Amino acid sequence: MKSAPHLPPFAEVVRLAELVALDLPTIELARMYKHREFTDHVIDILWPKITARGRAYYKGLSTYEGRLCQPHNNTTRFVISHACTECNREKLAEYRQSHPEKAKVAHALWHQANRDYVNAYKRARRALKREQAA
């Protein structure tokens, strides 16, 4: 199994930027590094031979377009696990079906941890339904 991509130490990123004479303030480079939000321009200059997966990781994305998954004819893959999104969805559904008690507990814990989000979502959904009914 391939390991997850990782960012080089910040000092190395600064050294690389100085080496290629990147016209970008260090503070902006630090912000990009901290939040993993490098722009395509910066990635192309600092890491010209980067893979699609590495590019997605440096941009802070969770998925990227990789090689074709034969069973699903799909190219979208997760950055961290390298797994096809459709294969992952099937495995997750299979796990939830074979371990319903664990899935129920995980669902309840997620709702408890994200109560504000769930309430806001439900309010917005109710408002949309009222609007559509009128």
C-alpha positions as CSV (number, residue, x, y, z in Angstrom):
1,M,0.0,0.0,0.0
2,K,1.3,3.4,-0.9
3,S,1.8,5.9,1.9
4,A,-0.1,9.1,2.2
5,P,1.5,12.2,0.7
6,H,3.1,14.6,3.1
7,L,4.2,18.2,3.0
8,P,8.0,18.8,3.4
9,P,9.0,20.9,6.4
10,F,8.2,24.6,6.0
11,A,11.9,25.5,6.1
12,E,12.4,23.3,3.0
13,V,9.5,24.9,1.2
14,V,11.0,28.4,1.9
15,R,14.4,27.2,0.7
16,L,12.7,25.9,-2.5
17,A,10.9,29.2,-3.0
18,E,14.2,31.1,-2.6
19,L,15.9,28.7,-5.0
20,V,13.4,29.2,-7.8
21,A,13.0,33.0,-7.0
22,L,9.3,32.6,-6.3
23,D,7.8,36.1,-6.1
24,L,5.6,35.5,-3.1
25,P,5.9,36.9,0.5
26,T,7.0,34.4,3.1
27,I,3.8,35.1,5.1
28,E,1.6,34.1,2.2
29,L,3.7,31.0,1.7
30,A,3.2,30.3,5.4
31,R,-0.5,30.7,5.1
32,M,-0.7,28.3,2.2
33,Y,1.5,25.8,4.1
34,K,-0.5,26.0,7.3
35,H,-3.9,25.5,5.6
36,R,-2.6,23.3,2.8
37,E,-4.0,25.6,0.2
38,F,-1.2,26.0,-2.3
39,T,-2.2,27.5,-5.7
40,D,-1.6,25.7,-9.0
41,H,0.9,28.3,-9.9
42,V,3.0,27.8,-6.7
43,I,2.7,24.0,-7.0
44,D,3.9,24.1,-10.7
45,I,6.9,26.2,-9.7
46,L,8.0,24.5,-6.5
47,W,7.2,20.9,-7.5
48,P,7.1,20.6,-11.3
49,K,7.0,16.8,-11.4
50,I,4.2,16.3,-8.9
51,T,1.5,13.7,-9.4
52,A,-2.2,14.4,-9.5
53,R,-2.6,12.9,-6.0
54,G,0.2,15.1,-4.6
55,R,-1.3,18.2,-6.3
56,A,-4.7,17.4,-4.7
57,Y,-3.0,16.9,-1.3
58,Y,-1.1,20.2,-1.5
59,K,-4.3,22.0,-2.5
60,G,-6.1,20.5,0.5
61,L,-8.6,18.4,-1.6
62,S,-9.9,15.1,-0.4
63,T,-10.3,13.5,-3.9
64,Y,-8.5,13.6,-7.2
65,E,-8.8,12.1,-10.7
66,G,-6.5,9.1,-10.9
67,R,-6.3,5.9,-12.8
68,L,-9.4,4.0,-13.9
69,C,-11.1,1.7,-11.5
70,Q,-12.1,-1.4,-13.6
71,P,-15.2,-2.5,-11.7
72,H,-16.8,1.0,-11.7
73,N,-15.3,2.7,-14.7
74,N,-14.5,5.6,-12.4
75,T,-11.4,7.7,-12.0
76,T,-12.2,9.7,-8.8
77,R,-10.1,8.5,-5.9
78,F,-9.5,9.5,-2.3
79,V,-6.1,11.3,-1.6
80,I,-5.3,9.6,1.7
81,S,-6.3,6.0,0.9
82,H,-5.8,6.0,-2.9
83,A,-9.2,4.1,-3.0
84,C,-11.8,4.5,-5.7
85,T,-14.8,6.5,-4.3
86,E,-17.3,4.0,-5.6
87,C,-15.4,1.0,-4.1
88,N,-15.1,2.8,-0.8
89,R,-18.9,3.6,-0.8
90,E,-19.7,-0.1,-1.4
91,K,-17.3,-1.3,1.3
92,L,-18.8,1.2,3.8
93,A,-22.3,0.1,3.0
94,E,-21.3,-3.5,3.4
95,Y,-19.6,-2.8,6.8
96,R,-22.7,-0.9,8.0
97,Q,-24.9,-3.8,7.0
98,S,-22.8,-6.4,8.8
99,H,-22.2,-4.2,11.9
100,P,-25.5,-2.4,12.4
101,E,-25.0,-1.7,16.2
102,K,-21.6,0.0,15.5
103,A,-23.1,2.0,12.7
104,K,-25.9,3.2,14.9
105,V,-23.5,4.3,17.6
106,A,-21.3,6.1,15.1
107,H,-24.3,7.8,13.6
108,A,-25.5,9.0,17.0
109,L,-22.0,10.2,18.0
110,W,-21.7,12.2,14.7
111,H,-25.1,13.8,15.3
112,Q,-24.2,14.7,18.8
113,A,-20.8,16.2,17.7
114,N,-22.5,18.1,14.8
115,R,-25.7,19.2,16.5
116,D,-25.5,22.8,15.2
117,Y,-24.9,21.7,11.7
118,V,-27.8,19.2,11.8
119,N,-30.2,21.8,13.2
120,A,-29.2,24.4,10.6
121,Y,-29.6,21.8,7.8
122,K,-33.1,20.8,9.1
123,R,-34.2,24.5,9.4
124,A,-33.0,25.2,5.8
125,R,-34.7,22.0,4.5
126,R,-38.1,22.9,6.2
127,A,-37.9,26.4,4.8
128,L,-37.2,25.0,1.3
129,K,-40.2,22.6,1.6
130,R,-42.5,25.5,2.8
131,E,-41.3,27.6,-0.1
132,Q,-41.9,24.8,-2.7
133,A,-45.4,24.1,-1.2
134,A,-46.5,27.8,-1.5
